[in-house]
């Protein structure tokens, strides 16, 4: 445990923010990050969003957004192309943490982030103590909650985008490189919502 970090199990007065992202891997659509401060009562079944059924994840998303303090940040494909997907993810995490801290008007004792890296020293706006936790979306409730909110938020964006670009099946694949999506990309070419710097999209532009 880093020096000065609160005891997450015993320090009930700590302000602990959980952060996670959704959408690093897709060929299209934004990357979305969520930051969450849990309420005293954690909804039953909060877990890594990838381990939940779509129905259960949707129900938990509604519960969490009603009961917890949270913020979401969206980094669109143009910015992803400009800075690369890793930096875009760091920016999304920084922006949602910044907005949540402003909303709660208190500085967090620690920000817990799923993965093995944090935006600390990677984004100039990041000013809070942070800890990366590998597999944190399955270990820390606040990160689990962030993973659910980020995933559901991004899924809704992709389902709306599918109405404008129905050929790509985004309501089903959410922008990931499934066969359906790849076939449509080859047939119709990239849209403005595709990440032009990603190799399969760049290759499709040459066809």
N, C-alpha and C positions, 0 to 999 in steps of 0.2 A: 504494500500500500504506500503511495507517495507520501512524503512527509507533509503534515498539515491537512491531509484529506480527512473528511469526516468519516466516522464509523457508520457505514451505510445501514448496518443492521440495528444499531442501538441509538443513533442520534436522531430522534424523531423530529427535532426542530430544524433539521437541515433543509435547505432548499436544493433539491436534486432535480435536475432536468435530464430527461432522456431524449436522445436524438437518433434518428435513423432515416435512411433514404430509400427510395424506390425508383427503379428505372435506369440503373447504370448500363445494363446490357442491351436494351432494345436498339433497333435501327432507326426508329422514328419516335417522335414525341419528346416531352421534357423529362428532366430528372427532377424529382420532388423530394423534399426533406420535411420532416415534421419534428417539432420539439414539444415535449409534454412535461408538465408537473402533475403528478398523480394526486388525486383526491385521497382522503383518508380511507375510503372504501374502494378497493380494487375490484372491478367487475369480474365475476367468475369466468374462468376460461381464457383470460388474457394470456397470449402466448405469441411466439414467432408467427407473423402473418402468413408465412409460407406453409405452416402446418395446419392452418385453419381452412375449413370449407368456405366457399364464397359466401354462402348464406350466413354462417356464423361470424365471419369476419365483418360482414356488413352490419350485422346487429351490434357487434362490439364497437364498431366505429361510431355508431350513433350514441351508444351509451357513453363512450369515452369523451366524445365531443360535448356531450351534455353535462358531464360530471367533472371533467378535468380542465385545467388551463393549458392551452395549446396554441401553436402557431404553425403555419405551413409556408414554405417558400418554393417557388417554381422557377427553374432555369430552363429557358426554351432552347430549341435546337440550334438557333443561330449563335447563341452565347456558348453552347457546348462546342460548336465548331471553332469558335474564336479562341477558346482557352483550353480545350481538351476535356474529356469526360471526368478525369480525376479532379481537376481544378474546379470544374462546374459543380461536382458533388460537394467539395469543400465550401464553395460559395453558397450553395443551397443550405447546407448545415449552419453556416455562419449567419445567414439572413434569418432563418427561422428562429435560431437562438436569440439573436438580437431583438427580433420583434416580440418574442415571448418575455424576455427580460424587461423590455419597455412596458409591456402590458401588466406584468405583475408588480413592477416598480420596486423590485428587490433583486439584489445580486445573488446569483446561485453560489452555494458552497462548492458544487462540483457539477460538471456536465458530463454525463456518461454517453459514450458514442459506440455504436455497434461497429466492430471491425478492429483493425490493428493500427489505424492512424487517425489523427485528429486534425482539425484546421489550425491548431496552435502553431504559430510561426509560418503557416502557409497562407493565411488570410489576414490582412492587416487589421481588419475589424474585430478579429477574435481576441477577446481580452479576459476570458474566464478560465479558471482551472478546469482541466479536462482529463478524462481517462478513457482510453479506447479499451473495449472489452470484446475479444473475439467470441463470437456466438452470443453476444450480449442480448440479442433480440429474443433469445430463449432463456435468459438467466435473470435479467433485471426487468421488473414490471414496467418501469417508465420507458425503457427502450422498446419493449414489446408493444406498448401502447403507441409509441411513435411509429413503429413499423406498420401497424394496422392503419393508422390515420394516413400515413404517406401512401401506402399501397392503394387504399380506397380512393383517395383524392386523385391519384394519377389514373387509376382505372376509369374514373368518371370522365376525366379529361379525354382519354383515348376513345371512350364510347361516344362522346360528343364529336370528336374528330372523325370518327367512322361515318358519321352522317354526311360529312362533306366529301370524304374520300372513301366511298363504300367498296371499291375494288380490292382493298388491301386486307379486309377482314379484321380491322383493329378492335372491333367489339369482342372478338374471340382471342386474338393473339396479343393485343395490347402493344403492338409495335415490335415484338420480338421476331426474330428471323425464322419463323416457321416456314414450312414448305409453301403453304398458302400465301404467305407474305412474300417470300422470295419469288414465287411464280408471278405474282402481280407486279412486283418490282421490275422483273425482266420484261413483262408485257407492256407496262404503262410508264415505266421510268419513275424517278423520285418525285415526291411532292415537296412543298416548302416545309413540311413537318418532318421530313427525313433528315437525319444527321449526315450531312454531305461529306464529312471527314471520315466516316466509317467506311471501311474497305468495300463491303458489298454494295453500298450505295454509290460510292465513287465509281466502281466498276460498271454499275447499271447505267450511269450517265454516259459511258463510252459506247454502249450498245446501239 
